[in-house]
Amino acid sequence: MKLTMTKEARNTKVDQHIPPIAGALFSIFLAAGVLGAILMDGKIGDGWIGTWVIGTLLIATYILFALKVASQWEKAVVLRLGKFKGLKGPGLFWIVPVIDTIPSWIDHRVMVTPFSAQKTLTKDTVPVDVDAVLFWVVWDAEKAALEVKNYEAAVDWAAQTALRDITGRMMLADILVGRSVIDQELQKIIDERTTPWGVTVQSVEIRDIVIPQDLEDAMSRQAQAERERQARVILGESEKQIAESFSVASQAYVNNPTALHLRAMNMLFEGLKEKGALVIVPSSAVDTMNLGGMSGIVSIAQQNIRKEEK
């Protein structure tokens, strides 16, 4: 389905008074009248020549103002003596000049209308700028032409007032995180307002939400502080889990000194096997766990490993 911007639609034809084909036919009949008068000069009476010229001129003028062309995506609203006569198009159609008029041409393509709410206060009195875009289409050309004056401007104003209304009923936090909810609510409200005009809303999309710079900076600092707090909580939970693991492990060594010595030897070996490693052991641990002898054993083992590597 084709899309068109409403501003572009307002700049297109308001009324196709003289379509190109009507102008071309007018020129052909006018040329035929003049050429016929020249060729018939002296052959028939002047009265007949005048009748020929006037007749061709009337036919050309009628074609010029009676023949209309509607594009594939539009309908022409025809009024006869001020009363609704019907819809014409797409394609070629005829009207009765003077008696029939075409006040508007209704575009049936999907229209795209950007709209906004500037400096609108939220429920918690925060001024925000909200930009959105509206996708809508005319489904009943008769209602769009007869029920509202300038249906395009009416849809634009309906969208703006609905956006301001929703913004004023919501907290700032809900607006920032609930764009999809706002989209659906806006579509519902605008569609209810425009349905009597023969217009249906297909979708509404929030494009941007701008808050005051000082408030944005404060929210950024708050978010940073919250992230740091969560990181410290996670670190504290990790320390707690490690302490609980050590507590459980220590129970396995309470009545088993041999296992404790073996674990100490493993720890020393793992620490000293790296080149340039330095392991600091409390003096009480050396006496209690006989780490002095074990460190010597580990040192000898480390020298043997280095020799094998060479």
Residue pairs with C-beta under 8 A, 6 or more apart in sequence:
1 109
1 110
1 137
2 73
2 109
2 110
3 109
3 110
3 111
3 112
3 135
4 107
4 109
4 110
4 111
4 112
5 111
5 112
5 113
6 111
6 112
6 113
6 152
6 155
6 156
9 107
9 111
9 152
10 152
12 107
13 105
14 104
14 105
15 102
15 103
15 104
15 105
16 68
16 69
16 70
16 76
16 102
16 105
17 65
18 64
18 65
19 67
19 68
19 69
20 69
21 67
21 69
21 92
22 63
22 64
22 65
22 66
22 67
22 68
22 69
23 64
25 60
25 63
25 64
25 67
26 60
26 61
26 63
26 64
27 60
28 60
29 56
29 57
29 59
29 60
29 63
30 56
30 57
30 60
32 56
33 52
33 53
33 55
33 56
33 57
33 60
34 53
36 52
36 53
36 56
37 49
37 52
37 53
40 48
40 49
40 52
41 49
62 97
65 97
66 94
66 95
66 96
66 97
67 92
67 94
68 76
68 88
68 89
68 92
68 93
68 94
68 95
68 102
69 89
69 91
69 92
69 93
70 76
70 88
70 89
70 90
70 91
70 93
70 105
71 89
71 90
72 90
73 90
73 107
73 108
73 109
74 89
74 90
74 105
74 106
74 107
74 108
75 87
75 88
75 89
75 90
75 105
75 106
75 108
75 141
76 87
76 88
76 89
76 93
76 102
76 104
76 105
76 106
77 84
77 87
77 102
77 103
77 104
77 105
77 106
77 141
77 142
77 145
77 146
78 84
78 85
78 86
78 87
78 88
78 95
78 100
78 101
78 102
79 85
79 100
79 101
79 102
79 103
80 96
80 99
80 100
81 99
84 142
84 146
85 100
87 106
87 141
87 142
88 95
88 102
95 101
95 102
103 145
104 145
106 138
106 141
106 144
106 145
107 138
108 137
108 138
108 141
109 137
110 135
110 136
110 137
110 202
111 135
111 136
111 137
111 138
111 152
111 155
112 133
112 134
112 135
113 133
113 134
113 136
113 152
113 155
113 156
113 159
114 131
114 132
114 133
114 134
114 207
115 131
115 132
115 133
115 134
115 156
115 159
115 160
115 163
116 129
116 130
116 131
116 132
116 160
116 163
117 128
117 129
117 130
117 160
117 163
117 164
117 167
118 129
119 127
119 128
119 129
120 127
120 128
120 129
120 130
120 163
120 164
120 167
120 168
121 127
121 128
121 167
121 168
122 128
122 167
122 168
122 170
122 171
122 172
122 175
123 168
123 169
123 170
123 171
124 171
124 172
126 172
126 211
126 212
126 215
127 212
128 167
128 172
128 175
128 209
128 210
128 211
129 208
129 209
129 210
130 163
130 167
130 175
130 206
130 208
130 209
130 210
131 206
131 207
131 208
131 209
131 210
132 159
132 163
132 186
132 204
132 205
132 206
132 207
133 204
133 205
133 207
134 155
134 159
134 190
134 201
134 204
135 201
135 202
135 203
135 204
135 205
136 155
136 190
136 194
136 199
136 200
136 201
136 202
137 199
137 200
137 202
138 144
138 151
138 198
138 199
139 198
139 199
139 200
140 198
141 198
142 198
143 196
143 197
143 198
144 151
144 197
144 198
144 199
145 151
147 196
147 197
147 198
148 154
148 197
151 197
151 198
151 199
154 194
154 197
155 190
155 194
155 197
155 199
158 190
158 193
158 194
159 186
159 190
159 204
162 186
162 189
162 190
162 193
163 186
165 189
166 182
166 185
166 186
166 189
167 175
170 178
170 182
172 211
174 181
175 182
175 209
176 209
176 211
179 206
179 209
182 206
183 203
183 204
183 205
183 206
186 204
187 201
187 203
187 204
190 201
190 204
191 200
191 201
194 200
194 201
211 219
252 259
253 259
253 260
253 263
260 289
261 289
261 290
261 294
264 285
264 289
264 291
264 294
265 294
265 297
265 298
268 279
268 281
268 291
268 294
268 295
268 298
269 298
269 301
269 302
271 277
271 279
272 279
272 295
272 298
272 299
272 302
273 302
273 305
281 291
281 295
285 291
286 292
